[in-house]
Amino acid sequence: MNFDKKINRINTHSVKWEMMQPYYGVDPKIGTPMWVADMDFEPPKEVHDALAVMANQGIYGYYGNDENYRNSITGWMARRHGWKVNPSDIFTTHGLVNGTALCVQSFTEVGDSVVLFTPVYHAFSRVIKAAGRKVIECKLAIKNGRYKMDFDAYDKQMDGSAKMVILCSPHNPGGRVWTVSELKEVATFAERYNLILISDEIHHDITFETKHITMPIAAPEISDRLVMMTAATKTFNIAGCHTGNVIIADKKLKARFSTIMEATGTSANSFGLYMTQAAYSFGDKWVDSLCKYLDDNRKILDATIARIPGLQSMPMEATYLSWVDFSGTGMPKSEYIDRVQKKAHIAASHGETFGAGGETFLRFNFATQRTELIKAMARLENAFSDLQ
Ligand SMILES: Cc1ncc(COP(=O)(O)O)c(C=O)c1O
């Protein structure tokens, strides 16, 4: 594992590199893509090897006998998260945006609402609204520079239309690892309003000093309303295989989800199953090293942001996505965005796409080679040098 190894991704159908010009006007030959949550690192060698086995065999037919695949997932969750998963509770979907969409179909009706704690990963609201459901945006409060939930405010927003709540844990884009007491409060909130709780824990493996606690351990008492979503794709940078896991222990919820899997004809692709199994079986050391590398990148980014007057990065406990507030510059949004995109040649995600509360932020993905990050940060500092 060599995270410093630079790999050309231009003209490789990488959305991160290929679409930075059309979306952000940043030329990939001179700029740095710091937007979509995709890393510039090769996955563990065993993931390549698993694909090589398929390629050498030379036939790409339907996949059968997924026992080892399921066991690799339960093994990972037990080793890394102390969470005992029953192999038969696992449903494999085409990634977790698809998993979210299937949950919306399974647990809500057209016209119902789904609660989101915003700002949050933008695909949630996209999927919910496209399915004819509404979003109740419960805005996260900022206390001591970090996101906190404000349930007194949320109680006032509840109008009886909500059937489901989606928690992003750890939180994208704020980088929070929620504490046990915060998770319990979310669980109590779900009980109070009789909501199905979807806990999207796709970012659970990439943490720094703080350990992620999985919802079934924080709040075992709500297992009858809990749906878990996990995937190897963020952790191992294999998102192109579009494979995720929706894990449901409760029999009734399982039956509802299973019906929608049937109704939509959802079954996994064999590439994703091979890759996920290899990653979860052999990826422990790789992830430990990755987290160390990302932690050093995080410090470089934070130090740069701290030197630019008016910019503030949210302290991060997880993910490789830094959430930076530009409101202190006093500049109109168009100006700071122009400086980031046109002067610093950085494509960063625009905060308003994450919902209420994100308006003055940009999100920077720092999962790239250190040399690339250092160059990008130098250009960022330079783009705001007149403020020094
Ligand atoms: C919280 C969260 N859920 C889901 C996804 C995407 O999942 P998938 O690629 O499996 O559809 C992302 C991607 O960034 C994410 O941040």
The ligand as an SDF file (V2000), in Angstrom:
LIG
                    3D

 16 16  0  0  0  0  0  0  0  0999 V2000
  -23.5160    9.0850    3.5740 C   0  0  0  0  0  0  0  0  0  0  0  0
  -23.3810    8.4870    2.2120 C   0  0  0  0  0  0  0  0  0  0  0  0
  -24.2060    7.5110    1.8240 N   0  0  0  0  0  0  0  0  0  0  0  0
  -24.1170    6.9510    0.6150 C   0  0  0  0  0  0  0  0  0  0  0  0
  -23.1510    7.3820   -0.2930 C   0  0  0  0  0  0  0  0  0  0  0  0
  -23.0650    6.7810   -1.6580 C   0  0  0  0  0  0  0  0  0  0  0  0
  -23.2680    5.4640   -1.6320 O   0  0  0  0  0  0  0  0  0  0  0  0
  -23.2250    4.5430   -2.9400 P   0  0  0  0  0  0  0  0  0  0  0  0
  -22.0450    4.9520   -3.7560 O   0  0  0  0  0  0  0  0  0  0  0  0
  -23.0940    3.2030   -2.3370 O   0  0  0  0  0  0  0  0  0  0  0  0
  -24.5160    4.7360   -3.6340 O   0  0  0  0  0  0  0  0  0  0  0  0
  -22.2790    8.3960    0.0700 C   0  0  0  0  0  0  0  0  0  0  0  0
  -21.2680    8.8690   -0.8830 C   0  0  0  0  0  0  0  0  0  0  0  0
  -20.5590    9.7910   -0.6650 O   0  0  0  0  0  0  0  0  0  0  0  0
  -22.3890    8.9580    1.3520 C   0  0  0  0  0  0  0  0  0  0  0  0
  -21.5730    9.9360    1.7480 O   0  0  0  0  0  0  0  0  0  0  0  0
  1  2  1  0
  2  3  1  0
  2 15  2  0
  3  4  2  0
  4  5  1  0
  5  6  1  0
  5 12  2  0
  6  7  1  0
  7  8  1  0
  8  9  2  0
  8 10  1  0
  8 11  1  0
 12 13  1  0
 12 15  1  0
 13 14  2  0
 15 16  1  0
M  END
$$$$
